[in-house]
Amino acid sequence: MKTARPIKSSHPSPIELAGLRARVAETDATLRAIRNGEVDAVMGTGNQKALVFTLDGDEHAYRVLIESMNEGALTLTADKTILYANQCFAKMVKCPLEQVIGSSFRRFLSAADRAALRPLVKRAGKSGAKIQVRLKAGDGSQMPVQISIRPLAKNGFNQVPIGLVVTDMTAARRSEELLRELTHRVVQVQEAERGHLAHELHDTVTQMLCAVLVRSQTLADKLPARNRAAKREAKKLHEIIRGTVEEVERISHNLRPSILDQLGLVASLHDTSTEFANRTGVLVKMVCVRLTVRLPADIELALYRILQETLHNVEQHARARHVTVHLTKSGNFVQLTINDDGKGFDLDHHPDKRKGKGGFGLFGMRERAAYVGGSLKVKSVRRVGTEIEIRIPLP
């Protein structure tokens, strides 16, 4: 008679369960000790040899500093696996730290941001690199961040690990938005004041000067012919008053051109360029697409002001002989490109980089373009010239 063999249970025995619980408790205690700074070194294996990571001395101080900082800190392998992350980064992505470490950093980025980050990681040298992206959290929310990238020492790894510092840019972005809103409000108030001043100059000051002009001519006509010296002085006075009237009209026109409101953008660009060429002697070539419908008033005004400021800069600084103005429309975008053959400048070291002399400068022009949802690019080469390109989407 054969004795039946006992069937082995698939469930762990009480002894095995107790052993598993002990190992989990030991692992948890080890992790807690590492985080609390109670461990001097950790030994692991890699590439079939033992690896020792010391945590005492200076390294321990650095680790405590990283854990207490208000920025995310990570160490990645070459394939973007997270070897280490501090608690701040775990809070940023709203995931438990144990789910972050060992996972791929790519999971927290969009496809576009991953593509933008990839070449920076490859090219990051001793000076490192920076990029601004949107970090995807575990709950689906997104956070604007700046990532600083720097390669680290090998420490036994075949490939150089990558160090990342992730900075929350939410407050900075909000401050930028508030500043932009304030700038836009200032521009609106400025345009309203310009319109009011232009109206006063045209309807009051110009009319009074015209009356003085007529009276001066009448006075000159009444002087006796034999009093040639008085007649010459009266004629000079008449010419001075006439020049003053023309200058006041020019200032009034630049403050708020009536032609922009009445005839639209193309006519005002031609008018401004012609006035600039006649006054300065700089040749201006206009190439403007025919617009079948009027652009929104704020877009027309932005493009007009940017051309106006660019021509002012050409007159004051560029020493150019030729200027070319192109206005084109492609799909749902309108583009204005202004080129000059002046002396150019170094964008990185230009003293007027953010604030113009006698105008609102490059910074103001960028804000003008941004106000209507557009962008402004500047290219300049010394002794070759400058190109300014404004691209604005149409509603």
SEPASE-947934 format. One record per residue (C-alpha): residue in one letter; x, y, z. Coordinates in steps of 0.25 Angstrom, whole numbers. Layout:
BEGIN
 residuo    xx    yy    zz
       A     X     Y     Z
...
***
This chain:
BEGIN
 residuo    xx    yy    zz
       M     0     0     0
       K     6    13    -5
       T     5    26     4
       A     1    38    -3
       R    10    50    -3
       P     5    63     4
       I     2    74    -5
       K    11    86    -3
       S     3    98     0
       S     5   111    -9
       H     3   119     3
       P    15   123    11
       S    16   117    25
       P    16   125    37
       I    31   123    39
       E    33   129    24
       L    23   140    27
       A    30   144    40
       G    43   144    32
       L    38   153    21
       R    32   163    32
       A    46   163    38
       R    53   166    25
       V    43   177    22
       A    44   183    36
       E    59   183    34
       T    59   189    20
       D    50   200    26
       A    59   202    38
       T    71   203    28
       L    64   214    19
       R    60   222    31
       A    74   221    37
       I    79   226    24
       R    70   238    23
       N    73   241    38
       G    88   241    35
       E    90   229    44
       V    98   221    34
       D   112   223    30
       A   113   215    17
       V   104   206     8
       M   110   194     1
       G   104   189   -12
       T   107   182   -25
       G   109   187   -39
       N   116   181   -51
       Q   120   168   -42
       K   127   176   -32
       A   124   182   -19
       L   121   197   -18
       V   123   205    -6
       F   115   218    -4
       T   120   226     8
       L   110   235    15
       D   119   240    26
       G   127   253    27
       D   125   264    16
       E   116   254     8
       H   106   253    20
       A   106   268    21
       Y   103   270     6
       R    92   259     7
       V    86   266    19
       L    86   280    12
       I    80   274    -1
       E    69   268     8
       S    66   281    14
       M    66   290     2
       N    53   295    -5
       E    57   290   -18
       G    56   276   -24
       A    69   269   -26
       L    71   256   -34
       T    82   247   -39
       L    79   239   -52
       T    86   228   -59
       A    89   230   -74
       D    76   224   -78
       K    69   234   -68
       T    66   224   -57
       I    65   232   -44
       L    76   227   -34
       Y    73   237   -24
       A    62   248   -21
       N    60   256    -9
       Q    46   258    -2
       C    44   272    -9
       F    44   266   -22
       A    34   255   -18
       K    25   266   -13
       M    26   273   -26
       V    21   261   -34
       K    12   257   -23
       C    17   243   -22
       P    23   235   -10
       L    38   235   -10
       E    38   220   -11
       Q    30   221   -25
       V    40   231   -30
       I    53   225   -27
       G    56   214   -38
       S    45   219   -48
       S    48   227   -61
       F    50   242   -60
       R    43   243   -74
       R    30   239   -68
       F    29   253   -62
       L    31   260   -75
       S    23   262   -87
       A    28   257  -101
       A    32   270  -105
       D    39   274   -92
       R    46   260   -93
       A    51   263  -107
       A    56   277  -103
       L    63   271   -91
       R    70   260   -98
       P    81   268  -105
       L    84   277   -93
       V    87   265   -85
       K    96   260   -95
       R   103   273   -97
       A   104   277   -82
       G   118   279   -79
       K   125   285   -67
       S   117   298   -67
       G   104   290   -68
       A    91   294   -75
       K    77   299   -72
       I    64   297   -78
       Q    49   301   -74
       V    39   290   -75
       R    26   286   -69
       L    26   275   -59
       K    15   265   -59
       A    10   261   -45
       G     4   248   -41
       D   -10   254   -40
       G    -9   259   -54
       S    -6   274   -50
       Q     6   281   -57
       M    16   291   -50
       P    26   300   -58
       V    40   297   -54
       Q    54   300   -57
       I    64   288   -58
       S    78   290   -56
       I    87   279   -62
       R   101   275   -58
       P   109   262   -60
       L   114   256   -47
       A   126   247   -43
       K   125   232   -48
       N   127   226   -34
       G   128   212   -40
       F   117   214   -51
       N   121   210   -65
       Q   114   223   -70
       V   114   237   -64
       P   102   239   -55
       I    94   252   -57
       G    90   262   -46
       L    78   270   -47
       V    73   282   -38
       V    58   285   -41
       T    53   298   -37
       D    38   302   -36
       M    35   314   -45
       T    21   316   -41
       A    23   328   -33
       A    33   334   -43
       R    23   331   -55
       R    12   338   -47
       S    21   350   -44
       E    24   351   -59
       E    10   350   -62
       L     7   361   -52
       L    18   370   -58
       R    13   368   -72
       E    -1   371   -68
       L     4   384   -62
       T    13   387   -74
       H     1   385   -83
       R    -7   395   -74
       V     4   405   -75
       V     4   404   -90
       Q   -11   406   -90
       V   -11   418   -82
       Q     1   423   -90
       E    -6   422  -103
       A   -19   429   -97
       E   -10   440   -92
       R    -3   441  -106
       G   -16   442  -113
       H   -21   453  -103
       L    -8   461  -105
       A    -8   459  -120
       H   -23   464  -120
       E   -19   476  -112
       L    -7   480  -120
       H   -14   479  -133
       D   -27   486  -129
       T   -21   496  -120
       V    -6   499  -121
       T    -6   497  -136
       Q   -18   506  -138
       M   -12   517  -130
       L     2   516  -137
       C    -5   517  -150
       A   -12   530  -145
       V     2   535  -141
       L     7   531  -155
       V    -4   539  -162
       R    -2   551  -153
       S    13   551  -156
       Q    11   551  -171
       T     1   563  -170
       L    11   570  -161
       A    22   568  -171
       D    13   573  -183
       K    10   586  -175
       L    24   590  -173
       P    29   600  -183
       A    38   596  -194
       R    49   605  -191
       N    51   598  -177
       R    58   586  -183
       A    64   582  -170
       A    51   581  -163
       K    45   573  -175
       R    56   563  -174
       E    54   561  -159
       A    39   559  -161
       K    42   549  -172
       K    51   541  -163
       L    41   542  -152
       H    30   537  -162
       E    39   525  -166
       I    42   521  -151
       I    27   521  -148
       R    24   513  -161
       G    35   503  -156
       T    29   502  -142
       V    16   499  -148
       E    21   488  -156
       E    29   482  -145
       V    17   482  -135
       E     9   475  -146
       R    20   465  -148
       I    20   462  -133
       S     5   461  -132
       H     5   452  -144
       N    15   443  -137
       L     8   443  -124
       R    -5   437  -131
       P    -5   437  -146
       S   -19   439  -151
       I   -16   432  -164
       L   -14   419  -156
       D   -29   420  -151
       Q   -34   425  -164
       L   -26   417  -175
       G   -20   405  -167
       L    -7   399  -165
       V     0   399  -179
       A    -3   414  -182
       S     2   418  -168
       L    15   409  -170
       H    17   416  -184
       D    15   430  -178
       T    24   428  -166
       S    35   422  -175
       T    34   433  -185
       E    35   444  -174
       F    47   437  -168
       A    54   436  -182
       N    51   451  -185
       R    56   455  -171
       T    69   447  -170
       G    73   444  -184
       V    73   429  -181
       L    67   421  -193
       V    55   412  -189
       K    49   401  -197
       M    35   397  -194
       V    30   383  -198
       C    16   381  -192
       V     5   371  -195
       R    -8   376  -199
       L   -18   374  -187
       T   -32   371  -192
       V   -38   374  -178
       R   -33   382  -167
       L   -25   376  -156
       P   -30   377  -141
       A   -27   391  -136
       D   -17   387  -125
       I    -9   379  -135
       E    -8   390  -145
       L    -4   400  -133
       A     7   390  -128
       L    13   388  -142
       Y    13   403  -145
       R    19   406  -131
       I    30   395  -133
       L    34   401  -147
       Q    34   415  -141
       E    43   411  -130
       T    52   403  -140
       L    54   415  -149
       H    57   424  -137
       N    68   414  -133
       V    73   414  -147
       E    74   429  -147
       Q    80   430  -134
       H    90   418  -133
       A    91   410  -146
       R    98   419  -156
       A    90   412  -167
       R    89   416  -182
       H    78   406  -185
       V    66   401  -178
       T    56   390  -183
       V    42   388  -178
       H    34   375  -181
       L    20   373  -177
       T    15   359  -180
       K     3   350  -177
       S     4   335  -177
       G    -8   327  -172
       N   -13   333  -159
       F     0   340  -156
       V     4   354  -160
       Q    19   357  -160
       L    27   370  -160
       T    42   369  -163
       I    51   382  -163
       N    66   381  -168
       D    77   392  -168
       D    91   392  -172
       G    96   399  -160
       K   108   396  -151
       G   100   386  -143
       F   102   382  -129
       D   105   370  -119
       L    92   366  -113
       D    99   359  -101
       H   106   372   -97
       H    97   383  -103
       P    96   394   -92
       D    82   397   -97
       K    77   382   -96
       R    65   384   -87
       K    63   399   -87
       G    64   408   -99
       K    70   422   -99
       G    59   432  -103
       G    49   421  -105
       F    45   407  -100
       G    56   400  -106
       L    56   385  -109
       F    50   381   -97
       G    38   390   -99
       M    37   385  -114
       R    36   371  -109
       E    25   375   -99
       R    18   381  -110
       A    18   369  -118
       A    15   360  -106
       Y     3   369  -103
       V    -4   364  -116
       G     1   350  -114
       G    13   351  -123
       S    28   349  -123
       L    40   358  -126
       K    53   353  -131
       V    66   361  -132
       K    78   358  -141
       S    90   367  -141
       V   104   366  -147
       R   114   376  -144
       R   118   385  -157
       V   107   377  -165
       G    94   381  -159
       T    81   378  -151
       E    69   370  -154
       I    56   371  -145
       E    45   361  -148
       I    31   362  -142
       R    21   350  -144
       I     7   352  -138
       P    -4   342  -139
       L   -18   347  -144
       P   -30   344  -137
***
